[in-house]
């Protein structure tokens, strides 16, 4: 189920797929947003350095538009057909650029409103700078979706208890942490998760963390569904 191409490192990731132009954008606000795009790879950097990315990367995708006032406040309206395979990962990202061993702290806060329809997950995607290792933190999900890889057990880390999976999509290693009990808001301490992964021998403490992404991995959203990010922030020290 996983994509073979990292979602937000390169702004042009593949030849453009023909998508229907959408005139209206449901931004979740009455006023025009600072950034609006229905483009496949539409992206914008806010004044604080967060990058908002529409990111329609999967085959068989429908239409999708993003509207943002900042990396912390943005929304997506997606109308992807009720078929298998991930269609998109609209997200905002924060660039870290530090080896795990040099990170004193790395935590994040999120708050979202998501639909009770379709098939998707709300997840963090944490990457090393070379995009060899992908760490997914699933906070909630709906419909017939599931992680890549094999189950390896349970771990209580960063303020949450997770079911952990380890696999590969043929391009990079994927470590998926599915929160036990869905939540639409909260805080996650990412550093203990990184340390635990290195303790398993899956990564090295010298691995440089490239960026922390947060968004919605959408498989289907037929008829048009809204996903709203009320808060996303990353703190490091």
PEURDA-V609691 format. One line per field, one symbol per residue. ss: DSSP state (h for helix, s for strand, l for the rest). A space follows every 10 residues. Layout:
ss=???
This chain:
ss=llllllllll llllllllll llllllllll llllssslll llssslllll ssslllllll llssssssss llsssssssl lllllllsss sssssssssh hhlllsssss ssslllllss ssssssssll llssssssss ssllllllls ssssssslls ssssssssll llsssssssl llllsssssh hhhhhhhhhl lllllllsss ssssssssss llllssssss ssssssl
